[in-house]
Amino acid sequence: MTNTKPAVLIIQPVMPQLDEKLTQHFHCHRLYEQQDAALFIQQHGKAIKAIVTRGDVGVETALLEQLPECKAIAVFGVGTDRIDLKYTAAHDIQVSITRDILTDDVADLALTLTLAFSRNLVAYHQFAKSGAWENNGVELSSRASGKRIGIAGLGAIGLAIARRAEAFGMEVAYTARSAKDVSYKRCDTIEQLAAFSDFLVLALPGSKENFQLVNAKVLAALGKQGVVINIARGTVIHEPDLIAALQQGTIKGAALDVYPDEPKINPALRELDNVLLTPHIASATHETRAQMTNNVLENLLAYFADGKILTSV
């Protein structure tokens, strides 16, 4: 019997809840399960009508070129830096993202990392848990209120971070491609923003223009009391320069949720005491992931019902 469900290609594993819902509505092909992906695409590529992928995975243009009937890409996330949007636009391929759903979670984590680093929370936890407090005094940490926070990228997430930081009594500045209708100071360059900042928060897209934007020059401008917080993409930092700056004391420290080669984390980072590392969990809450799951499904259902996705790029 011929399967009448639209054929959807899932590039990399997605959450079980999403996978289950996709299977209910579509004829799902999982590229990551194929021993010979090239052969599979050669045999089935012309039948694929839509793609599901993650923001950190994207879709290679070379793959899209082999899927002539694919006219929709549903992204589980907001990142499109690994999708050639010029190609999709030229070939009438609609791209959806889970817009506005994960903004608050990512902003929450950015402030959590800022506060945790400022107050030395991880070390205090280990100190108290180990019993060391019984025989040793507590070293002092630093307050966050009154400090300067520079936000690179004042989109929805950057603005949400700024508002949270302002509520904590921090002075806010930002960089963006265009001036925003806000009271925060705007810096013309990332170097100027770094020089302003006690905490430099990266909340910009992982685009080609931002590739390794934060380099040795920027980190030197951030200075010995500065901390870099990255909840954007690992590729926006030149990692060797960051490691050198951390090792040499050029900057005070770093709090990172994203890395250039996830899920691998550079061993040099894991060996440092002046870093706070989390495994790309900015949007990883039950509530947000459930909403993201529903968004991906709703976009695909809308596309196959009337040819138009709901939350386009």
N, C-alpha and C positions, 0 to 999 in steps of 0.2 A: 504494500500500500504506500502511495506517495505521501510524504510528510507535507502537510499544507501550512505548517507554521513557518514564518519567515526565518531564514537562516542568519544567525548572528555569530560573529567570531569574537571570542573572549581571548584577549592577547596574553594576559597573565592572571594568576589566581585573584579572585575577588572575595569579599566576605561571604561565608556560607549562606547567610540570609539572602544576599543579593543573587548568588548563584542559584539558589533554590527558586527564587521568584522568576529569574530569567528562564530557567528550565520549564517552568509552568506555562510560559507564554510563547517561547520561541524554540526553534530547533538550534540548540547551542553547539558550536564547535569550539573546542578549547585548544588553541594553538600550542600552548605550553605542554600539552600532553602528547604531542606528535613526535615520534622518533625522527621522522624526516619531514620537517616543516615545509621545506621547499617543494617536495613531492606532493604533500597534502594540498598546498595552495594551487599547485598546477592542476590537480584533479578536481578541487572543489571551489577554487577562487571565484569562478564566474557565478556561483550560486549565492555568495555572501551578500546580504542586503544592508547590514549594519555591523558596527564594531563596538565592543565595550572594552575600555582600557582604564588604567589608573593615571592620575596626574604625573606620577613619578616615572611612568613607563612610556606613555604616549604611543605613537604609531609611526613606524618608519615609512617614508615616502615610497621607497622601493616596494614595500608591501602594498600600499594603496594602489600603485600602478598595476598590480595584478588582480585587483578587485573591481572590475568595471561597473558592477551593479551596486556597489556600496556607496550610499549617499548620506549616511548618518554615522557619526561617531559620538558615543555617549561616554564622557569622562567622569570617572569616580574621583572627584577632586576639582581643583580650580586651575591647576597648572596645565598650560598648553605649550610650554617651551620645547617639548619633544614632539610636537605636531607642526608640520609646515602649513601654517594657516593661509599662506599665499597659494599653495597648491590646492588646498581644500576649497578655497573661494573660487579659484579658476575652474574647478571641476564640479562645482555645485554640490559639494559635500558639506552638510550641516554639522556643526560641532556644538555639543552641549556640555556645560560644566555645572557643578553643584554650587552655583553662585549664591552668596549671602548665607549659606547654611553653616559653614565652618568658621566664619569670621570671629565670633565671640570666643570660641574655644582656642583658636590660634592666638588671639590677643591675650586671653587669660594666661596661656602658657608663657608668652613673652614677658608678662609682668611677674609671673611666678618665678621664672629663671632670673629676672632682674633682682627680685627681692631675696630669693634663695642665695644668690651669689653675694649680694650686699651683706646679708646677715650670716653668711657662712653656715647655712642651715645643714648641709650634708655633713660637714665636719662636726658640728655640734651634736647631731643625731648619733654619729658614730662614737663620739666622746661620751655621751650620756649612756648609750647602750652598752658600751664596753665596761662601764664601772669606773672609768678613769677619774670621774669627778670626785670620788671618795678620797683621792690622794693628791689631786691637782686642781689648780685654779683654772678659771675659764678665760681664754684670750678674748679680747674685744673684737667686735666686727664694726661695720660701718652702716650708718643710716642711709636710707634711700631718699627720704624726703629732703628737699632742698638741693638734690643733685640735678645735673643736667642730662637729659636723655635726648639723643638725636635719632630720628627715625628715617631711615633711607627707604623711601617709597611711601607716599601718603594716599594709598588707595583705601578701600574699605577696611582692610585689616590694619594698615598703618594708622588710620584715623581712630580705629577702636583702641589701638595701643596707646595713642596719644591721649585720649580721653581718660583712660585708666591711669596713666602716669600723672596726668594733671590732678586727678583725684587724690593721688598720693603726695601731692605737693612738690612735684618735680617740674623743672623748667624744660619746656619742649621746643625743639627745633626740628626741621625736616628738609629733605631734598625730594624733588619730584620734577617730572618733565615740564610741568606747568604750575604756576602759582595756584594755591587753593584759597578758598574763601574762609580762612581760619585766622585766628589771632597769633598762631605760633610763628616764630621766626623761620624764614626760609633761607637756606644756604644754597649758594650757586653750585657748589661742587661737593663731592663726597669727602674730599680732604678738609674742606672748611667745616663740614658737619662733624667729622671726626675730631677736629681741633676743639670744637665747641663742647664735645660730649664727655661725660663721665661714663655713660652707657651708650654704645652705638648699636642700635637695633636694626637688623636687616629685614625688611618686609617688602622687598621688591621682586619682580618676576625673574625667573632664571633664564632670561632671554640672551641672545647672542651679545646684545649691547652691554649686558651686565655680567658677562662671563669674566670671572676672576677680577671683578671690579675692586674688591678690597684686597690690596696688595701691600707690599712693604712700606710704600710711601704713605698710604692711608693709615696703617697701623702705627707708624712713627708719629703721625699727627695726633692719633688717639692718645698716645703717651703712656707713661708708667703707671698712672692711676686709672687708666681707661679699661673698660671691659666691652668686648664685642659679643652681642647676642644674635644668633642666627636661627630664625624660624622660617627662612625663605627657601633657598635651595643651596645645597653644598657647593655648587659650582660658582656662586657669586663671590666666594673667597678663594684666593690663591693659597691653597693649603700649605705648601712648603713655607711660604712667607709667614703664615699664621703660626705654624709650629716653631719656627725660628724666633718669632717675636715673643712667644710664650716661654720658650727655653731661656732666652737672653734677658727677659724682664723688660722688653721694649713696651709691653702692655701688662696690665695687672692680671688679666685673665680672659676667659671666654666661656660662654655657655652655649652649647650647640645642640640642636635637635635634628639637623640635616647634615649630610656628608656627600662628597663627590661620588663615592662608589658604594652606596648603600646595598645591602646591610653591613658591608665591611666598614670598620672604623680603623683609621690609621693607628697602628700600635703605639706610635710616638705620642698620640693624644691620650691614649689610655694610661700612659705612664706618668703623665703630668699631674701635679697636685692643684694647679691653678686653672683647671677646667671642670666644667659641669656638663655631663653628657646625658642626653636622653635619646631613645631610639625612634625618632621621627613619630612622635605621638601627639603632635599639636592638635589634631582633630579627632584623636582616638578616645571619644567618650561614647557611651551607649546611645545617648540621645542624638548626637550629631551623626553618627554612623547610620543610625536607623533612618534619619531624614535624608541622608545622602543616598542610601539604598533606594528609597522611594522615589527620589528625584530621577535617578538613572532609569528606573523602570517607567516612570511617567513620561519621560522624554521619548523613550522608544515606542511606547504605546501610542503617544500622540503622533509621532512620525508615521507609524504604519497605519494609523487611522485616517489622517488627513494630510500627510506629507510635510508636516511642520513640527519641529521640536519646540520645546517650551522655554528653556533657559539657554539661549545661544550665547556664544562667546561675544 
